[in-house]
Amino acid sequence: MSETSTGAPDDVNAPLADPRWTVQWADGPVPDQRRLRPLIGHSGPVRAVATAIVDGRPVAVSGSRDNTVRVWDLATGEQLHEPVTGRTDPVSSMTAEVLSVATAVADGRPVAFSLHGDEAVLVWDLATGRAAGEFVRLVESAVLDGRRVLLALAADGTLYVGDLLTGRRLAAFPSAAGIAMLDGRRVVLTVDAVDVERTVRVWDLGTGEQLARSTEVVRTVELDGRLLAVTAPEPDQEVQEVWDLATGEPVETSLAAALSGGVDRPGVTTVTVVHGRAVAVGLDGEEPRFIGPLALARQNGALVRTRARETAVLDGRTVALTAEADGSLRIWDLADDRRRVDGMRVIGAVGASGTAPALPPGPEQDGDLWHRISGRGNGPCDSGGPVLLTVEQDDTVVVRDRATGKPVGPPLTGHTGKVRDVATTVVDGRPVAVTAGADHTLRTWDLTHTHTHGDGPARTGHTGTVSAITTAVLDGSPVVVTAAADRTLHVRDLTTGRQVARPVAGLEGEVTAMVASVVDGRPVVVTAGSGDTLHLLDPVGGEHLGEPVTSHQGRVLALAGATLDGRPVVVTAGADRTAAIWDLATRRRVGEPLTGHTSRVTAVATAELAERPVAVTGSWDKTVRLWDLTTGRQIGEPLTGHTDWVTSVATALVDGRPVAVSRSRDKTVRLWDLATMRETGEPLTGHTEPNGPMVVTAAGARPVVAVGQGQAVRFWDLATGREAGNEYALPLPAAALGAAPDGRLVVAFGPEVTVLCPAAG
């Protein structure tokens, strides 16, 4: 499909402007018309959801216990990018789980923030799906070589030095453990965590140069109340040295006295010496530390590894830094005053209306950026709308009047587990809610509808899942015929839903295919199931009409009706790789089997081509074939293009030309011009479910293909390739679809049946 649109048509020949599929009647309670498509893809409970606008499109951002953050296009239900994850621990190989998500606009671009179990807050560019930064803790501001800089600590312990004016990274020091002043210079202490000996180094923050090498400590002793460290000689020296670890000064005592008279006090592994003075030590199994005069700066200058999402106040303003993927630092002004002072950027959380909500007055009231962002409202409340959403203890979401707090209609139900979060946005001009559930899904809801439970008591229907649907005419009125796993066949008035005949009970096994016909002026329903036999039933009287017809096709997988030489026939699709034509009056096969497919034939439909009856078949061999029912011969070459099994076929007239429509496990629907035997248009895509029912019906005067897509039915205009109106969501997966007169659609989900009608929006 080259384009998807739910807006007004571009020309007069386009389909109805935004047709709405609404319920004419339902077996049980009317499906909630507020329910839109579910968003399926997470493999764990969804804990958080937020919304944003990306390139003019409303999107949802979700975080799950499957450790991924996903971005969804709310107009199509498709994921925009590959799932993104937080950091993976190099020791445990575990990826930090996602705890919460939020969205914002930063420097005019939409971004998402994700809070992870390792305390990290990561930043994602919603337009590209790529990491855009990570929050770091602001340590302090300083002046280095006349340049104003900010020192910030990331969650992994890296100390960043950033230029306050430009936000560019000047230096990075992994595994930082402390900072101090040394001879008027700001220095940082690091430890090589990968090194078995945990080598300690001291670096000049201004130049990024290492000031001295660390030397190995061969022995630590306590002598005369002083803790002394004996170091190995440097490569160009022969003499070992002794250092007082309290002062950092060399010890004026004989080495022999230190080695023989002291008491061993192990624990120090390395000593770093700068200009003849020990300034830092490495400790066995502990964090390294400064010694001597530099140790006095530890309380104010040493780095304390606290929660990475903390922010700080700089010059009276609340700020935060992010480390960007390109190596730069960004400085965010959280006061959102829209001023850019000293190069500081502005960041603002986004409400459902697409505008930034008001932030708490003054940075002193909340220095935590995460609280500012994740403290978003639930959409309609933010944008001044009349309702708000609440998650109840019974795991439902209730829409309440903002002024009175009273519920507006019944709860939003559908999740099979706890509802963890809710957010709202606007899709195609309609307020939409997005709920996150422990059942691994997100669900979307149209808040413009007020749901009702139907007009009167539920009708008596099937007790098992409906597996086949067909329509017929009885006494001049259209009826819908359904068969289900409860081995019954029901006949109901298409307009009212009332049963017009007693249910036919005692069907032999599951009915997987069914078609209605008229034989000798009498209505007949032909069924096929798990075997190779056809059954003819009287839908009114309920009796079997004669003995079953054995097809010898292994299993009949699909049926289609037609008229051949004025006589009613059915075409069967068989597991034996053949199709066959059966005369319903004589119960005999017409001619030889239709052979050519190289795998089982899974689908069949019929049409007229040049005033001759034809059949279209689809197969596991990935092809669609056209057959002349009069001669029993294949017409032309197989229609190829699908890359997986063909599971459904249908026929229609598009602009007066006969076409075949095929659905495949390759997640595409393709159109074939039967006159030219060529594919027409681009494949219709967006089908995340590889299987499911498909049928062609009408919306207004234009043919549309209806596709069962999990717990929803989606519609495409065959003439334009565009999505035709609203997706219709269901409480259970769509089990069967049936086309009906006047563009109506019969939908079965579980044991229930609903008839949908297209109406102008």
C-alpha angles and dihedrals in degrees: 000000000000098000140015121207137165096177132088118315121258095226142020092260093059121108125268113306104259098332114206120218107216135176118265093180139335136207093231133002112344109261111254105267089201089067113102129178122317117235107229127184110088116107095204140041113301108234104179143017135186134173135225143163116252118184089339093309124114112237137181123220116205134188122201142184086248082080094245136118114211133190120213131195102226094202093059104018091232127132112250100206142009112284113270128215139194127246123311117225107240092214103044096025086223120142115223112251123239114252102175143351135206137172134224144161113251120183088344096305126107114246136175127218121209124194113209136198092253089063092254122137110205127193122220129193104230094203094058104020090230130130110268101182149313130247115251129191115253109232103179145308121253144167116247119180090341093308123117108232140175123222115211134175122216124212091258091058097257114145112217126200112204134182107245093210099050104018090230120145113250100180143346127210115193119214094014115186106176148346130219145153118269120182090335093311127110109238136183128214117218135178126209099233093186092054111092090220091049093229113213120218135184120213135191106240092207099052101021090230124141108244099205144345122259118243126212119255110224097183140006117203139172112229126173091344094309127112109227131189122206112207130201114252120264117254091259094044136069101195123089116222133218123215132195104229093203096057103018090231125131113259118246096215136101116274089226091060091050093049098044107030102041131091114238114250105176123193107090114098106173141015125205114211123198121184093344095311130103108234106167141021135200117227126211108253094347138086115281118246144197118254136201118016091347089063088068088067092054096095094056102021106038118098116249113201103224132151110321095221095065119117132200143216116253120183089344095308129106109241139171134191129221125196106226126218090243091060097259129122122232123204115207124202104214096190087079093213091147091237123126105211120171090355094299114155126223125237128187135180116239126231127204093268091062093249128109112258120228114275125218111281113259130008092251091070095063124007093176113096092195092061090051093053103036091044088078119139125239101266113254088056091050094050095047094258124153099249141055131197127233130187109225130209090251089064095253129122115231124203107217135189106254094220100044103022090227120139118262104213126328122320123279102256131176108097114108093209140031119317106234103182144355134205136171140212141156120269119185090343094308126111108243130189123211118202127194118213142191086234088081093254142101118217129202128212134196104225094193091077125080106211121222129188097234138267107295137329122341116268121244108257143151124324094206135052113289109241105176139028134189136160131225143166121253120182090344095306126107115244135184119227120202134183124195146182089268086074093243134122119213128196118200136175106260093220102043104021092229117141112254097188139026111272114265107237134190100047112175106250128315119338109222100166132030138172134178125225142158120245119187090343093307124115112243133184117206117203135187128188143162095329139052098267134102121215124203114207136185102231092202104040094030097222127131112252104226129314122326116269115238112217099187088216097122091243132358105233102176142010136205131178128225144155117248119186088342093306126112113247138170126216116217128204112212140202087228090075093257139103123213140194120227128194105222094203096053096026089224133125116257111228125322125327116277103250132185108090114108096209138030117310107236105175141029137180134170136221143153121264118183088346091303124114113247137178128217118207134188127201148185085253086078094244137114117215134194122216134193103226093200095058100023090230131131115252114224127323124323115278106243133186105097114106097203141029118318105232105175139020133186137170134225145158114253115186088341094306122114113241137178121222119205133187124201142186085248084081095247135113114211133195122216126195103224093200095056097026090228135122113258124211127344121312114269107244138178096088106136091178114072095204137037140104125304132188138164119237135147139266106197108318096334128088116240132185116230116206126193105228109181108282093358145058118225128194133211127189105235093208097054104021089232127131108264112222129306127349109241114225123209134198090233134028115283106260101180140359131204131188115228137185121285092029094293122149128213112212126190122195118172108323094332131095128203131182115214126200127199115233133175113265 
